[in-house]
Amino acid sequence: MQRAMEIFGVGADASVQWVVVFGIVFATLVLRYVAKLLFDRLAKRLERTKNLYDDALLDAARKPIGWAIWSLGILFAAEYALRGAESDLVAYVDPVRDVIAIILLAWFAIRLIHFVEGHVTDPRYRTDPIDKTTAAAIGKLLRASVLITALLMALASLGFSVTGVLAFGGLGGLAVGFAARDLLANFFGALMIFLDRPFAVGDWIRSPDKEIEGTVEEIGWRQTRIRTFDQRPLYIPNSTFATLTVENPQRMLNRRIYEIIGIRYDDVGVLKAVIDDIRDMLVNHEAIDTNRTLMVNLLNFGPSSLDVMIYTFTKTIVWTEFHTIKEDVLFRIAAIVEGHGAEMAFPTQTVHVASAPAPEPEQPMGRGP
């Protein structure tokens, strides 16, 4: 205590002042503990409801308010001690307090945006959840706005001219634009993805132009992360999508079954009945979409089989379910063919051997004289 008094230039009669400083710090500690208890009790009460925004406010405010109590209490104690010591440092207390308040408010806003962004797509909070791509785009724009506003307010609190900063930013933006063309191209590429929405987070996409296929995990401002089917992360600059053909199978309406089966020529007598039974089976199959094109026809006379085309669509678009349905359809077709006493054809060749001409009778060899 004596050493602290010497540093701030106060005498022994200032011990009361240090008692007050200690009291401020102790009161800050008690207030922080009380705030923690209140937050814990409030969290238990809010767990009974499923309101997105009160949960977001509680989660966003918990840490910033805790740090606000600590920082503002310590600053108040420091200001009291410095004024008593008549130190020049007291002039910096108010700007520091303003900057800390701005930082904490910006932190609160960013935490609030992050919580809402992460839970607005949760059906437990909303009956009409927003898709992840839209939520991510709005969240990124709001966070960028909060950071820029907080930076300008902090500079103004420290005595900088905001007008000069904006003018410098306008001139410097031209130089940065030329130096960071790729970065800007990726930024506008991300903006086009958010506006056009050719795909969203969670979609399975692929490109016939490049070896790109997988599930979209994140759409950032510079790059998009795709998880391939062998679980490798694939990072693609957003500017690539401006010239890339992207197929989004996730948005298909149906999956197609297209098969050509061969029936033996020996079974041509029952072929019409086989085709009709296969067509009836598909029409009555619970997993086949009969509102789509459904065709079962004799396609052509193949080299070694009667080729029958089967063309139909399933109701599901899920890859694993589709293959289960397709397997069931193929087994039913095989049973229909077998039920008519017919067989599937396989490539065969018939070799006709021409009969050889009869050999001429041998002439007896005469004896010599």
Salt bridges, closest charged atoms under 4 A:
GLU6 OE1 - ARG3 NH1 3.55
ASP40 OD2 - LYS36 NZ 3.09
ASP40 OD1 - ARG62 NH1 3.05
ASP59 OD2 - ARG111 NH2 3.68
GLU79 OE2 - ARG83 NH2 2.32
GLU79 OE1 - ARG97 NH2 2.67
ASP94 OD1 - ARG97 NH1 2.67
GLU117 OE1 - ARG143 NH1 2.55
ASP122 OD2 - ARG124 NH2 2.77
ASP128 OD1 - ARG126 NH2 3.57
ASP131 OD1 - ARG197 NH2 2.72
ASP203 OD2 - ARG251 NE 3.63
GLU213 OE2 - ARG206 NH1 3.70
GLU217 OE1 - ARG225 NE 2.77
GLU217 OE2 - ARG227 NE 2.99
GLU218 OE1 - ARG225 NH1 2.70
ASP230 OD2 - ARG232 NE 2.77
GLU247 OE2 - ARG206 NH2 3.09
GLU259 OE2 - LYS326 NZ 2.92
ASP267 OD2 - ARG264 NE 3.01
ASP276 OD2 - LYS272 NZ 2.98
ASP276 OD1 - ARG279 NH1 3.08
ASP277 OD2 - HIS340 NE2 2.53
ASP328 OD2 - HIS285 NE2 2.71
ASP328 OD2 - ARG332 NE 3.05
GLU343 OE1 - ARG264 NH1 3.64
